[in-house]
Amino acid sequence: DDDLVRKSVQNILIKAGYGVTCTQDANRAIDEIRKQDFDLIVSDIRMPGKNGVETVREIRRIVSQH
């Protein structure tokens, strides 16, 4: 949820050659996960709305349905 941290991590990963999708909150991340598969998800624990633990639980539920 922190713009500076998110952009910094994004830039590091892109420079290392990874494809990166960033979102500003858990709900947008969950929407992206419903659209495509990801090899790695990096999440903050404390976010507005859903926290990181709740988000991971929902992601696991979505992925297990595929």
C-alpha positions as CSV (number, residue, x, y, z in Angstrom):
1,D,0.0,0.0,0.0
2,D,3.0,2.3,0.3
3,D,3.8,3.8,-3.2
4,L,7.5,4.3,-2.6
5,V,8.1,0.8,-1.4
6,R,5.9,-0.8,-4.1
7,K,7.7,1.2,-6.9
8,S,11.1,0.4,-5.4
9,V,10.4,-3.4,-5.3
10,Q,8.9,-3.2,-8.7
11,N,12.0,-1.5,-10.2
12,I,14.3,-4.0,-8.5
13,L,12.4,-7.0,-9.9
14,I,12.1,-5.5,-13.4
15,K,15.8,-4.7,-13.5
16,A,16.4,-8.4,-12.5
17,G,14.4,-9.5,-15.5
18,Y,11.1,-10.4,-13.9
19,G,7.6,-9.6,-15.2
20,V,5.8,-7.6,-12.6
21,T,2.2,-6.7,-11.9
22,C,1.6,-4.3,-9.0
23,T,-1.6,-3.3,-7.3
24,Q,-2.4,-0.7,-4.6
25,D,-4.5,-2.9,-2.4
26,A,-5.5,-6.5,-1.6
27,N,-8.8,-6.3,-3.5
28,R,-7.1,-5.3,-6.8
29,A,-4.5,-8.0,-6.3
30,I,-7.2,-10.6,-5.9
31,D,-8.8,-9.3,-9.1
32,E,-5.5,-9.8,-10.9
33,I,-5.1,-13.3,-9.5
34,R,-8.4,-14.3,-10.9
35,K,-7.3,-13.2,-14.3
36,Q,-3.9,-14.8,-14.5
37,D,-1.4,-17.1,-12.7
38,F,1.6,-15.8,-10.8
39,D,4.7,-17.6,-9.7
40,L,5.3,-15.3,-6.7
41,I,3.2,-12.9,-4.7
42,V,4.8,-10.3,-2.4
43,S,2.4,-8.7,0.0
44,D,2.4,-6.3,2.9
45,I,1.0,-7.6,6.2
46,R,-0.7,-4.4,7.2
47,M,-2.8,-2.9,4.4
48,P,-6.1,-0.9,4.3
49,G,-9.1,-3.2,3.9
50,K,-7.8,-6.8,4.0
51,N,-4.6,-7.5,5.8
52,G,-1.9,-9.7,4.3
53,V,-3.0,-12.8,6.2
54,E,-6.6,-12.5,5.0
55,T,-5.3,-11.8,1.5
56,V,-3.2,-14.9,1.4
57,R,-6.1,-17.0,2.6
58,E,-8.3,-15.8,-0.2
59,I,-5.6,-16.3,-2.8
60,R,-5.1,-19.9,-1.6
61,R,-8.9,-20.4,-1.9
62,I,-8.9,-19.0,-5.5
63,V,-5.8,-20.9,-6.6
64,S,-7.2,-24.2,-5.2
65,Q,-10.3,-23.8,-7.3
66,H,-8.3,-23.7,-10.6
